[in-house]
Amino acid sequence: MLRPSFPLLHSLLLLWPLQAHAANFSFSYGAATQCDDFQISWTGGTVPFFMTIIPSFGTPKNISIPNSAFTSQQGKYSTTLAYTAQQNLVVALSDASGFGSGGISPVITVGNSKSGNKCNTTDPGVDFTYSTDSALSQCRTYTFNQFSSAVQPITITGFVPGGDSFVLNPPKGSTTFDWIADIASGTSLAFFAVDSRGRQGGTTEFATVGLSDDKTCLDKNSPASVIDAPKSTATSSTGSDSNGNPTNQDSTSSDAGTIAAVIVGVLVSLGVIGSLFWFYLRRRKGNRGLFGGRFRKQEVDLIHVDSNLPPASALNPYPLYQTQTNGAATAYGTAASAHSASQRGSQYTADYNGGQRPEGTVTSWDQSLTSSAARRKAQQAGVSTYQPPARFILHTDIEDDIPPPAEDEVIELPPQYTERRTPSASGSGTHQENTSSTQHTFPPSDADRKGWRQS
């Protein structure tokens, strides 16, 4: 492995102007795994070429690529990736035109070793330190300070993973430098610094530019991500079988995963369609049960009369009133008939409680509505079908209601005598005529009472 060449990195940064620049050519890279070979390939550019590996919160490594790796405008180079798994880093490819002229990769996360190789993953450390304690926000001041141990002037390089890079040149003699962050919010950004002797100050952590209400610093030259950023070719790993034919393991596993996903999707779709079809058949066949039996509902047939119901002639819509059949039916009756109806209602209740069930009563009509099926179910469930007798309250118009006589009032009627004397022969005809012509009315009129008093 080639040793990092920090003075070469410093020379590249001096060639790089202040404003942000995109890449002149681009490269692709392979799988990044711990202590395994890391390969890059590119097209175009001008020798010499340099590959810079920049870890987050670590020390960049600048590796010089031999000219023999570039022929016919095609270049390919590999080196051992001496970083631990889960380490975040970016790779920059540079040529004679300056740093990052071949582009800067997006953030790469180092994976576990596939070969099982061992290597030294210890960071070489920095030669001086600096601090960036302020918040990184759009169009706000971002301060670099505490770099007194560096040999001034220092050079600070900012870069956007998968995008542009730019160089900041703090003035000589000062240990503090303020920079206006002319980068849009949401952009990932990091910095690394070197001094005038090419010594390393290390890389900041990959950070995201924060929001602010100021956009005056942004323009078309503001560093940002680019569309043609370097791309990874680690989507497949190529090997060979016993016959020497190349095989693609990742492609095979990807195809198997795709097939499995398709099968699962088809099974789920069939299950949904089957469920919908089953519910449709169930609805169409009238809510059939799980075993084909139709759910039974208790229905009351108003056309076919149950044999247990009383005949129609026994049903009386007014059980407390007696209907006359001689053509002189009384709708509501007099006070006496109402009183007798109340007595009959009491009699019906008493007879029912005694075990009898008179037909034509409301109780018998209500009990007769219980269907035979309901009674059978009640008997099977051990539930009694007994229902308490109904009680009635009759309301009449006060003008039509004649109150009954008081119980303590006694009306004494005059005595009625029968004449038992033997009529005479001479007056038999006259007495017979008077007897046959005598008539009494009930109740007696005032004239009758007056005549009785005089007699």
C-alpha positions in Angstrom: 0.0 0.0 0.0 1.2 3.5 -0.8 1.8 5.8 2.2 -0.3 9.0 2.4 1.4 11.9 0.8 0.2 15.0 2.6 2.5 17.5 0.7 0.9 16.4 -2.5 -2.5 17.1 -1.1 -1.3 20.6 -0.1 -0.1 21.2 -3.6 -3.4 20.2 -5.1 -5.2 22.5 -2.7 -3.0 25.4 -3.7 -3.9 24.8 -7.4 -7.6 24.8 -6.5 -9.2 28.3 -6.7 -11.6 29.8 -4.1 -14.9 29.3 -5.8 -16.7 25.9 -6.0 -16.1 23.7 -8.9 -17.7 20.5 -10.2 -15.8 17.5 -11.5 -14.2 17.4 -14.9 -14.6 13.7 -15.1 -16.1 11.0 -13.0 -15.3 7.7 -11.5 -17.0 4.6 -10.1 -16.0 2.5 -7.1 -16.5 -1.0 -5.9 -17.5 -2.6 -2.6 -16.0 -0.9 0.5 -15.4 -3.6 3.1 -12.9 -3.7 6.0 -9.3 -4.7 5.0 -10.4 -5.8 1.6 -9.4 -4.4 -1.8 -11.2 -1.1 -2.7 -11.2 -0.6 -6.5 -11.9 2.5 -8.5 -12.2 3.0 -12.3 -12.5 6.2 -14.4 -12.5 7.6 -17.9 -10.6 10.8 -18.9 -8.5 13.1 -16.9 -4.8 14.1 -16.9 -2.0 12.4 -15.1 -1.0 12.4 -12.3 -4.0 11.1 -10.4 -4.6 11.0 -6.7 -7.2 9.3 -4.6 -8.1 10.9 -1.3 -10.0 8.9 1.3 -11.7 11.3 3.8 -13.2 9.6 6.9 -15.7 11.4 9.1 -14.0 12.9 12.2 -10.7 11.3 11.1 -7.5 11.9 9.1 -7.7 12.1 5.3 -5.4 9.8 3.3 -4.0 11.0 0.0 -2.8 8.1 -2.2 -0.8 8.7 -5.4 -1.9 6.5 -8.3 0.8 5.3 -10.7 0.6 6.5 -14.3 0.6 2.8 -15.4 -2.9 2.5 -14.0 -4.2 4.9 -16.8 -4.1 3.8 -20.4 -6.1 4.7 -23.4 -8.1 7.2 -21.4 -9.2 4.4 -19.1 -8.0 4.1 -15.5 -8.3 1.4 -12.8 -6.7 1.2 -9.4 -7.3 -0.7 -6.2 -6.0 -0.3 -2.6 -6.6 -1.9 0.8 -9.3 -0.2 2.7 -7.8 0.0 6.1 -10.9 1.2 8.0 -13.1 -0.5 10.5 -16.6 -1.6 9.6 -19.4 1.0 10.1 -17.0 3.9 9.4 -18.4 6.7 7.2 -16.1 8.2 4.6 -16.0 9.7 1.1 -13.5 9.2 -1.7 -12.3 12.0 -4.0 -10.4 11.5 -7.2 -8.1 14.3 -8.4 -5.9 14.8 -11.5 -3.4 17.5 -12.5 -6.1 20.2 -12.5 -6.7 20.1 -8.8 -8.5 18.5 -5.9 -11.7 16.7 -6.6 -11.5 17.2 -10.3 -12.8 13.6 -10.8 -15.6 14.1 -8.3 -16.4 13.3 -4.7 -18.4 10.2 -3.8 -21.5 10.2 -1.6 -21.0 9.0 2.0 -19.8 5.4 2.0 -20.3 3.1 5.0 -17.6 0.5 5.4 -18.9 -3.1 5.5 -17.6 -6.2 7.2 -14.7 -8.0 5.7 -15.5 -10.6 3.1 -12.0 -12.1 2.8 -11.2 -12.2 6.4 -8.0 -10.2 5.9 -6.3 -8.4 8.8 -4.9 -4.9 8.5 -4.0 -1.9 10.6 -7.1 0.3 10.9 -5.7 2.7 13.4 -6.1 6.4 12.4 -2.6 8.0 12.0 -3.8 11.1 13.9 -3.5 14.8 13.2 -0.6 17.3 13.4 -2.6 20.2 14.7 -6.1 20.9 15.9 -8.8 23.4 15.2 -12.3 24.0 16.5 -15.7 24.5 14.9 -18.0 25.2 17.8 -20.6 27.4 16.1 -23.9 26.1 14.5 -23.8 25.5 10.8 -26.8 27.4 9.3 -27.7 28.8 5.9 -26.2 32.3 5.3 -25.0 32.4 9.0 -21.5 32.9 10.3 -19.5 29.7 10.8 -16.3 30.2 12.8 -13.0 28.2 12.7 -10.7 28.9 15.6 -8.0 27.6 18.0 -5.6 26.5 15.2 -2.6 28.2 16.9 -0.5 25.0 16.6 -0.7 25.1 12.8 2.1 26.6 10.6 0.2 29.5 9.0 -1.3 30.1 6.6 -3.7 27.2 6.8 -6.0 25.9 4.0 -9.5 24.8 4.8 -11.3 22.6 2.2 -15.0 22.2 2.3 -16.8 19.5 0.4 -20.3 18.3 -0.2 -20.5 14.5 -0.3 -21.6 13.6 -3.8 -21.2 17.2 -4.9 -18.9 20.2 -5.1 -15.8 21.2 -3.1 -14.4 24.7 -2.3 -11.3 26.1 -0.5 -11.2 28.7 2.3 -7.9 30.7 3.0 -7.9 32.3 6.5 -5.5 35.3 6.7 -2.1 34.6 8.1 -1.5 35.5 11.8 -5.0 35.1 13.1 -6.2 32.0 14.9 -9.9 32.7 14.2 -11.7 32.8 10.9 -15.3 33.6 10.2 -17.0 32.2 7.1 -20.5 33.0 5.8 -22.1 29.6 5.0 -23.4 30.3 1.5 -24.9 26.8 1.2 -28.5 25.9 1.1 -30.1 24.3 4.2 -30.3 20.5 4.1 -27.0 20.1 2.3 -24.5 17.7 3.9 -21.1 19.3 4.4 -17.6 18.6 6.0 -14.2 20.3 6.2 -10.6 19.3 6.5 -7.6 21.5 7.0 -3.8 21.5 6.3 -1.1 24.0 7.1 1.6 25.5 5.0 3.8 22.5 5.5 1.2 20.0 4.4 0.5 18.8 7.9 -3.0 17.5 8.6 -5.5 19.0 10.9 -8.2 16.3 10.4 -11.7 16.2 9.1 -14.8 17.5 10.8 -17.9 15.4 11.3 -20.3 15.2 8.4 -23.0 17.7 9.2 -26.2 19.1 7.6 -26.7 22.8 7.0 -29.5 24.1 9.2 -32.4 26.4 8.3 -32.5 30.2 8.6 -34.6 33.1 7.4 -31.7 34.5 5.3 -31.2 33.6 1.7 -29.2 36.6 0.4 -25.9 34.6 0.3 -27.1 31.9 -2.1 -26.4 32.1 -5.8 -25.6 29.7 -8.7 -22.0 29.2 -7.5 -23.1 28.0 -4.0 -21.7 24.5 -3.4 -24.3 21.7 -3.7 -24.8 18.1 -4.7 -24.4 17.2 -8.4 -26.3 14.9 -10.7 -23.2 13.1 -12.1 -21.7 12.2 -8.8 -19.5 9.0 -8.6 -21.5 5.8 -8.4 -20.9 2.5 -6.8 -20.6 -0.7 -8.8 -20.9 -2.9 -5.8 -24.4 -4.1 -6.7 -23.0 -7.5 -7.7 -20.0 -9.7 -6.8 -18.4 -11.7 -9.6 -16.9 -15.1 -9.1 -16.4 -18.3 -11.1 -17.7 -21.8 -11.0 -15.8 -25.0 -11.4 -15.7 -24.6 -15.2 -14.4 -21.0 -15.0 -17.7 -19.4 -16.0 -18.4 -16.1 -14.2 -21.2 -16.2 -11.7 -23.1 -13.3 -10.1 -24.0 -14.2 -6.5 -25.8 -10.9 -5.6 -27.8 -11.1 -8.8 -28.9 -14.7 -8.0 -29.9 -13.7 -4.5 -31.7 -10.7 -5.8 -33.6 -12.8 -8.3 -34.6 -15.2 -5.6 -35.8 -12.4 -3.4 -37.9 -11.0 -6.3 -39.4 -14.4 -7.0 -40.3 -14.9 -3.4 -41.9 -11.4 -3.2 -43.9 -12.2 -6.3 -45.1 -15.5 -4.9 -46.2 -13.9 -1.6 -48.0 -11.1 -3.5 -49.9 -13.6 -5.6 -50.9 -15.7 -2.6 -52.1 -12.6 -0.8 -54.1 -11.5 -3.8 -55.7 -14.9 -4.2 -56.6 -14.9 -0.5 -58.3 -11.5 -0.9 -60.2 -12.5 -4.0 -61.3 -15.8 -2.5 -62.6 -14.0 0.6 -64.6 -11.6 -1.5 -66.0 -14.4 -3.6 -67.1 -16.3 -0.5 -68.8 -13.3 1.0 -70.5 -12.7 -2.3 -71.9 -16.3 -2.4 -73.0 -16.1 1.2 -74.9 -12.9 0.5 -76.4 -14.3 -2.7 -77.6 -17.6 -1.1 -79.3 -15.8 1.7 -76.8 -15.8 4.5 -76.0 -19.5 4.5 -74.0 -20.9 7.4 -70.5 -22.3 7.4 -71.9 -25.8 6.7 -74.5 -24.8 4.1 -77.3 -24.5 6.6 -79.5 -21.5 6.2 -79.9 -19.3 9.2 -83.4 -19.6 10.5 -85.4 -16.6 11.6 -88.5 -16.7 13.7 -91.4 -15.5 11.6 -95.0 -14.8 12.4 -97.3 -16.1 9.6 -100.3 -13.8 9.5 -102.1 -15.8 6.8 -101.9 -19.4 8.1 -103.4 -19.3 11.6 -101.9 -21.5 14.2 -104.1 -24.4 15.3 -103.6 -23.5 19.0 -105.2 -20.0 18.5 -108.8 -19.6 19.5 -111.4 -19.3 16.7 -112.1 -15.9 15.2 -115.5 -15.7 16.8 -114.0 -15.9 20.3 -111.8 -12.9 19.8 -113.4 -9.7 21.2 -111.6 -6.4 20.7 -113.5 -5.0 23.7 -113.3 -7.7 26.4 -114.7 -5.4 29.1 -117.9 -4.6 27.2 -120.7 -7.0 26.5 -121.9 -6.9 22.9 -125.6 -7.4 22.2 -126.6 -9.6 19.3 -130.2 -8.5 18.9 -129.3 -5.4 16.9 -129.2 -3.0 19.8 -125.5 -3.1 20.6 -124.4 -0.5 23.1 -121.0 1.0 22.2 -120.1 2.2 25.7 -123.1 1.3 27.8 -124.5 3.0 30.8 -123.1 3.4 34.2 -124.6 0.1 35.3 -123.2 -1.8 32.4 -119.7 -0.2 32.9 -119.9 -1.3 36.6 -120.8 -4.8 35.6 -118.1 -4.8 33.0 -115.5 -4.0 35.6 -116.9 -6.8 37.7 -116.6 -9.2 34.7 -112.9 -8.0 34.2 -112.2 -8.9 37.8 -114.0 -12.2 37.3 -111.8 -13.0 34.3 -108.7 -12.3 36.3 -109.9 -14.4 39.2 -110.9 -17.3 36.8 -107.5 -17.1 35.1 -105.6 -17.2 38.3 -107.8 -20.2 39.3 -106.7 -22.1 36.3 -109.4 -21.1 33.8 -108.8 -19.1 30.6 -111.9 -17.6 29.2 -111.9 -17.0 25.5 -112.4 -13.5 24.1 -110.3 -11.8 26.8 -107.2 -9.7 26.3 -105.2 -12.2 28.3 -106.2 -15.1 26.1 -105.6 -13.0 22.9 -102.1 -12.0 24.1 -101.2 -15.6 25.1 -102.5 -17.0 21.9 -100.0 -15.0 19.9 -97.1 -17.1 21.1 -96.2 -19.4 18.3 -95.7 -23.2 18.8 -92.0 -22.9 17.8 -91.4 -20.2 20.5 -93.1 -22.4 23.1 -91.0 -25.4 22.2 -87.8 -23.3 22.4 -88.9 -22.0 25.8 -89.6 -25.6 27.0 -86.2 -26.7 25.8 -84.5 -23.8 27.5 -86.4 -24.3 30.7 -88.0 -20.9 30.5 -91.6 -20.6 31.7 -94.1 -19.3 29.2 -96.4 -17.9 31.9 -97.3 -14.3 31.5 -99.1 -12.3 34.3 -102.7 -11.3 33.5 -103.3 -7.8 32.1 -105.0 -5.1 34.1 -107.2 -2.5 32.5 -108.3 1.0 33.4 -111.4 2.3 31.6 -111.8 6.1 31.0 -115.2 7.5 30.2 -116.7 10.9 29.6 -118.0 12.4 32.8 -121.2 13.5 31.0 -122.0 10.0 30.0 -121.1 8.5 33.4 -124.0 8.2 35.9 -122.5 7.7 39.3 -123.9 4.7 41.2 -126.1 5.4 44.3 -124.3 5.7 47.5 -124.1 2.5 49.5 -125.6 4.1 52.6 -128.7 5.5 50.8 -131.8 3.2 51.0 -134.8 3.9 48.8 -137.9 2.5 50.4 -140.7 1.5 47.9 -144.4 1.4 49.0 -145.8 -2.0 49.7 -147.9 -3.7 47.1 -150.9 -5.6 48.4 -153.0 -8.1 46.6 -156.8 -8.1 47.2 -157.8 -11.6 48.2 -161.5 -10.9 49.1 -164.1 -12.8 47.3 -165.9 -10.5 44.9 -169.7 -10.2 45.2 -171.9 -11.5 42.6 -173.3 -8.2 41.8 -170.0 -6.4 41.6 -167.9 -9.2 40.2 -167.8 -7.7 36.7 -166.9 -4.2 38.1 -164.2 -5.5 40.4 -162.7 -7.7 37.7 -162.6 -4.7 35.4 -160.8 -2.6 38.0 -158.4 -5.3 38.9 -157.5 -6.0 35.3 -157.2 -2.3 34.6 -154.8 -1.7 37.5 -151.2 -1.4 36.3 -148.0 -0.3 38.1 -144.9 1.1 36.6 -141.3 0.7 37.9 -139.9 2.8 39.2 -143.2 4.3 40.6 -144.2 7.7 39.3 -145.1 10.7 41.5 -148.8 10.2 40.8 -148.6 6.6 42.1 -146.8 7.6 45.2 -149.5 10.3 45.8 -152.2 7.8 45.4 -150.6 5.4 47.8 -150.4 8.1 50.5 -154.1 8.9 50.1 -155.0 5.3 50.4 
